[in-house]
Amino acid sequence: MRHIVLGCLIAALIAVVGMSIAEAQDPPRIDCTWRAPDTGSPVQQYQLRILDVDGGLDTLVTVPARPGVTQAYQFEGQFLRRYISQVRGFDALGRPGTWSAFSDTTVFEEVEPEP
């Protein structure tokens, strides 16, 4: 298993966003994780944007906040594709925070398994 951790500092609502390759399998999985902020308005939900740098489908997901734990979302990627992500939080009134900076690029370097 290859593990690549990515991170970036962001605005007041979210502290760290990261992506890692969970397993080289068919299809490969990507784990996106981030921490809730230590300051600012409490976050009720997050919006996670996962972009396929190579021009494939982009993913936009709403994830409920879970106080006191690391936030996470897992999605299925594709082999030999590059992905970046960013996240923002929404408070109880539905007001969005700013998007984080994009993460570093995650690449599935393994080739697709033979059938």
KEDRENGU-756166 format. One record per atom (N, C-alpha, C): atom name; x, y, z. Coordinates in nm, 2 decimals. Atoms other than C-alpha are relative to their C-alpha. Example, Ala and Ser with C-alpha at 12.3 -4.5 7.8 and 13.67 -1.06 7.14 Angstrom:
 atom      u      v      w
    N   0.09  -0.12   0.00
   CA   1.23  -0.45   0.78
    C   0.09   0.12   0.00
    N  -0.09  -0.11   0.00
   CA   1.37  -0.11   0.71
    C  -0.08   0.11   0.08
//
This chain:
 atom      u      v      w
    N   0.08  -0.12   0.00
   CA   0.00   0.00   0.00
    C   0.09   0.12   0.00
    N  -0.07  -0.13   0.00
   CA   0.13   0.35  -0.09
    C  -0.08   0.10   0.08
    N   0.08  -0.10  -0.07
   CA   0.04   0.63   0.14
    C   0.07   0.14  -0.03
    N  -0.05  -0.13   0.03
   CA   0.08   0.99   0.03
    C  -0.09   0.10   0.07
    N   0.08  -0.10  -0.08
   CA  -0.03   1.27   0.27
    C   0.02   0.13  -0.06
    N   0.00  -0.13   0.06
   CA  -0.11   1.61   0.14
    C  -0.06   0.10   0.10
    N   0.06  -0.10  -0.09
   CA  -0.18   1.93   0.34
    C   0.02   0.14  -0.05
    N  -0.01  -0.14   0.03
   CA  -0.24   2.30   0.32
    C  -0.07   0.07   0.11
    N   0.07  -0.08  -0.09
   CA  -0.33   2.58   0.55
    C  -0.12   0.07  -0.06
    N   0.12  -0.07   0.06
   CA  -0.67   2.74   0.50
    C  -0.06   0.10   0.09
    N   0.07  -0.11  -0.08
   CA  -0.91   3.01   0.63
    C  -0.05  -0.05   0.13
    N   0.05   0.02  -0.14
   CA  -1.08   3.02   0.97
    C  -0.08  -0.13   0.02
    N   0.09   0.11  -0.03
   CA  -1.33   2.74   0.92
    C   0.06  -0.14   0.00
    N  -0.06   0.13   0.01
   CA  -1.10   2.45   0.84
    C   0.15   0.01   0.02
    N  -0.14   0.00  -0.04
   CA  -0.75   2.36   0.97
    C   0.09  -0.07  -0.10
    N  -0.09   0.07   0.09
   CA  -0.59   2.10   0.74
    C  -0.09  -0.09  -0.09
    N   0.06   0.10   0.09
   CA  -0.70   1.90   0.43
    C   0.11  -0.09  -0.05
    N  -0.10   0.10   0.05
   CA  -0.52   1.59   0.31
    C  -0.07  -0.10  -0.08
    N   0.04   0.11   0.08
   CA  -0.55   1.31   0.06
    C   0.10  -0.11   0.01
    N  -0.10   0.11   0.00
   CA  -0.40   0.97   0.07
    C  -0.06  -0.12  -0.08
    N   0.04   0.11   0.08
   CA  -0.42   0.66  -0.15
    C  -0.03  -0.11   0.11
    N   0.03   0.10  -0.10
   CA  -0.60   0.40   0.06
    C   0.05  -0.14  -0.04
    N  -0.04   0.13   0.05
   CA  -0.52   0.09  -0.15
    C   0.01   0.00  -0.15
    N  -0.01   0.01   0.15
   CA  -0.40   0.01  -0.50
    C  -0.09  -0.12  -0.04
    N   0.09   0.10   0.03
   CA  -0.70  -0.19  -0.60
    C  -0.09   0.05  -0.12
    N   0.08  -0.04   0.12
   CA  -0.96  -0.18  -0.88
    C  -0.14   0.02   0.05
    N  -0.07  -0.13   0.03
   CA  -1.09   0.09  -0.86
    C   0.07   0.04   0.12
    N  -0.07  -0.05  -0.12
   CA  -0.84   0.27  -0.64
    C  -0.08   0.09   0.08
    N   0.07  -0.09  -0.09
   CA  -0.97   0.45  -0.34
    C   0.09   0.11   0.05
    N  -0.07  -0.11  -0.05
   CA  -0.87   0.79  -0.22
    C  -0.07   0.04   0.13
    N   0.06  -0.05  -0.13
   CA  -0.92   0.90   0.15
    C   0.04   0.15   0.01
    N  -0.02  -0.14  -0.02
   CA  -0.97   1.27   0.20
    C  -0.03   0.02   0.15
    N   0.02  -0.03  -0.14
   CA  -0.93   1.39   0.56
    C   0.04   0.14   0.03
    N  -0.03  -0.14  -0.04
   CA  -0.93   1.72   0.74
    C  -0.05   0.01   0.15
    N   0.04  -0.03  -0.14
   CA  -0.96   1.86   1.10
    C  -0.09   0.12   0.00
    N   0.09  -0.11  -0.03
   CA  -1.23   2.09   1.23
    C   0.09   0.11   0.05
    N  -0.08  -0.11  -0.05
   CA  -1.11   2.44   1.31
    C   0.00   0.01   0.15
    N  -0.01  -0.02  -0.15
   CA  -1.00   2.54   1.66
    C  -0.07   0.14   0.03
    N   0.06  -0.13  -0.02
   CA  -1.15   2.89   1.61
    C  -0.11   0.03  -0.10
    N   0.10  -0.04   0.10
   CA  -1.43   3.07   1.43
    C  -0.13  -0.07   0.04
    N   0.13   0.05  -0.02
   CA  -1.79   2.96   1.40
    C   0.00  -0.16  -0.01
    N   0.01   0.14   0.01
   CA  -1.88   2.59   1.46
    C  -0.04  -0.04  -0.14
    N   0.04   0.05   0.13
   CA  -1.90   2.40   1.13
    C  -0.11  -0.11   0.01
    N   0.11   0.09   0.00
   CA  -2.22   2.22   1.06
    C   0.01  -0.11  -0.11
    N  -0.03   0.10   0.11
   CA  -2.12   2.06   0.72
    C   0.12   0.06  -0.08
    N  -0.11  -0.03   0.09
   CA  -1.83   2.06   0.48
    C  -0.04  -0.02  -0.15
    N   0.01   0.03   0.15
   CA  -1.82   2.08   0.10
    C   0.14  -0.03  -0.05
    N  -0.13   0.05   0.05
   CA  -1.53   1.88  -0.05
    C  -0.01   0.00  -0.15
    N  -0.01   0.00   0.15
   CA  -1.42   1.94  -0.41
    C   0.12  -0.08  -0.04
    N  -0.11   0.08   0.05
   CA  -1.21   1.68  -0.58
    C   0.01   0.02  -0.15
    N  -0.02  -0.03   0.14
   CA  -1.07   1.78  -0.92
    C   0.09  -0.10  -0.07
    N  -0.08   0.08   0.08
   CA  -0.94   1.54  -1.18
    C   0.08   0.09  -0.09
    N  -0.09  -0.10   0.08
   CA  -0.64   1.74  -1.32
    C   0.01  -0.04  -0.14
    N  -0.01   0.04   0.13
   CA  -0.64   1.53  -1.63
    C  -0.12   0.01  -0.09
    N   0.12  -0.03   0.08
   CA  -0.98   1.65  -1.74
    C  -0.12  -0.10   0.01
    N   0.11   0.10  -0.02
   CA  -1.20   1.37  -1.61
    C  -0.11   0.07   0.08
    N   0.12  -0.05  -0.08
   CA  -1.51   1.41  -1.39
    C   0.06   0.06   0.13
    N  -0.02  -0.06  -0.13
   CA  -1.49   1.64  -1.09
    C  -0.11  -0.03   0.09
    N   0.10   0.04  -0.10
   CA  -1.66   1.56  -0.77
    C  -0.02   0.11   0.10
    N   0.04  -0.09  -0.10
   CA  -1.84   1.79  -0.53
    C  -0.09  -0.07   0.10
    N   0.07   0.08  -0.10
   CA  -1.96   1.63  -0.20
    C  -0.03   0.08   0.12
    N   0.03  -0.06  -0.13
   CA  -2.14   1.76   0.11
    C   0.02  -0.11   0.11
    N  -0.04   0.09  -0.11
   CA  -2.01   1.59   0.43
    C  -0.05   0.06   0.13
    N   0.04  -0.05  -0.13
   CA  -2.19   1.64   0.77
    C   0.12   0.01   0.09
    N  -0.11  -0.02  -0.09
   CA  -1.96   1.77   1.04
    C  -0.02  -0.10   0.12
    N   0.00   0.09  -0.11
   CA  -1.87   1.53   1.32
    C   0.09   0.06   0.11
    N  -0.08  -0.07  -0.10
   CA  -1.75   1.73   1.62
    C   0.10  -0.09   0.08
    N  -0.10   0.08  -0.08
   CA  -1.43   1.61   1.80
    C   0.07  -0.11  -0.08
    N  -0.08   0.10   0.08
   CA  -1.31   1.38   1.52
    C   0.05   0.05  -0.13
    N  -0.05  -0.04   0.13
   CA  -1.11   1.40   1.21
    C  -0.11  -0.03  -0.11
    N   0.10   0.02   0.11
   CA  -1.34   1.45   0.91
    C   0.06  -0.08  -0.11
    N  -0.06   0.08   0.10
   CA  -1.31   1.21   0.63
    C  -0.11  -0.03  -0.11
    N   0.09   0.04   0.11
   CA  -1.46   1.11   0.29
    C   0.09  -0.09  -0.09
    N  -0.07   0.09   0.09
   CA  -1.35   0.82   0.06
    C  -0.07   0.00  -0.14
    N   0.06   0.01   0.14
   CA  -1.40   0.82  -0.32
    C   0.09  -0.09  -0.08
    N  -0.08   0.09   0.09
   CA  -1.30   0.59  -0.60
    C   0.06   0.09  -0.11
    N  -0.07  -0.07   0.11
   CA  -1.04   0.73  -0.84
    C   0.03  -0.09  -0.12
    N  -0.03   0.08   0.12
   CA  -0.89   0.60  -1.16
    C   0.16  -0.01   0.00
    N  -0.14   0.02   0.02
   CA  -0.54   0.46  -1.23
    C   0.06   0.10  -0.10
    N  -0.07  -0.10   0.08
   CA  -0.29   0.70  -1.39
    C  -0.07   0.13  -0.02
    N   0.07  -0.13  -0.01
   CA  -0.50   1.00  -1.30
    C   0.06   0.08   0.11
    N  -0.05  -0.09  -0.10
   CA  -0.40   1.31  -1.10
    C  -0.12   0.07   0.06
    N   0.11  -0.07  -0.07
   CA  -0.63   1.46  -0.83
    C   0.05   0.10   0.09
    N  -0.02  -0.10  -0.10
   CA  -0.63   1.77  -0.62
    C  -0.13   0.02   0.07
    N   0.12  -0.02  -0.07
   CA  -0.88   1.87  -0.36
    C   0.01   0.13   0.08
    N   0.02  -0.11  -0.09
   CA  -1.01   2.16  -0.15
    C  -0.13  -0.02   0.08
    N   0.11   0.01  -0.09
   CA  -1.26   2.20   0.13
    C  -0.04   0.13   0.06
    N   0.05  -0.11  -0.07
   CA  -1.48   2.46   0.29
    C  -0.11  -0.04   0.10
    N   0.11   0.03  -0.10
   CA  -1.72   2.47   0.59
    C  -0.11   0.09  -0.01
    N   0.12  -0.09  -0.01
   CA  -2.07   2.60   0.64
    C  -0.04   0.00   0.15
    N   0.05  -0.01  -0.13
   CA  -2.20   2.73   0.97
    C  -0.15  -0.04   0.01
    N   0.14   0.04  -0.03
   CA  -2.54   2.67   1.13
    C  -0.10   0.08  -0.08
    N   0.09  -0.08   0.08
   CA  -2.69   2.95   0.92
    C   0.02  -0.02  -0.15
    N  -0.02   0.03   0.14
   CA  -2.57   2.80   0.60
    C   0.10   0.09  -0.07
    N  -0.09  -0.09   0.06
   CA  -2.30   3.06   0.54
    C   0.13  -0.08  -0.02
    N  -0.13   0.07   0.03
   CA  -1.99   2.92   0.36
    C   0.12   0.07   0.04
    N  -0.13  -0.05  -0.02
   CA  -1.64   2.97   0.46
    C   0.07   0.01  -0.13
    N  -0.08   0.00   0.12
   CA  -1.37   3.03   0.20
    C   0.05  -0.13  -0.03
    N  -0.07   0.13   0.04
   CA  -1.23   2.74   0.00
    C   0.14   0.00   0.05
    N  -0.14   0.02  -0.04
   CA  -0.90   2.61   0.12
    C   0.08   0.01  -0.13
    N  -0.09   0.01   0.12
   CA  -0.60   2.62  -0.11
    C  -0.01  -0.14  -0.05
    N   0.00   0.14   0.05
   CA  -0.58   2.32  -0.33
    C   0.12  -0.08   0.06
    N  -0.10   0.09  -0.06
   CA  -0.39   2.02  -0.19
    C   0.11  -0.02  -0.11
    N  -0.10   0.04   0.10
   CA  -0.08   1.89  -0.36
    C  -0.07  -0.11  -0.08
    N   0.06   0.10   0.09
   CA  -0.15   1.64  -0.64
    C   0.03  -0.14   0.05
    N  -0.01   0.14  -0.03
   CA  -0.22   1.28  -0.57
    C  -0.01  -0.08  -0.13
    N  -0.01   0.07   0.12
   CA  -0.13   1.04  -0.85
    C  -0.01  -0.15   0.03
    N   0.00   0.14  -0.01
   CA  -0.22   0.67  -0.89
    C   0.10  -0.04  -0.11
    N  -0.11   0.03   0.10
   CA   0.11   0.55  -1.05
    C  -0.01  -0.15  -0.04
    N   0.01   0.14   0.04
   CA   0.02   0.18  -1.06
    C  -0.09  -0.01  -0.12
    N   0.09   0.03   0.12
   CA  -0.13   0.05  -1.38
    C  -0.12  -0.08   0.05
    N   0.12   0.07  -0.03
   CA  -0.47  -0.10  -1.38
    C   0.03  -0.15   0.00
    N  -0.03   0.14   0.00
   CA  -0.46  -0.47  -1.28
    C  -0.06  -0.07  -0.12
    N   0.04   0.08   0.11
   CA  -0.49  -0.73  -1.55
    C  -0.13  -0.08   0.04
    N   0.12   0.08  -0.04
   CA  -0.83  -0.91  -1.56
    C   0.03  -0.14   0.02
//
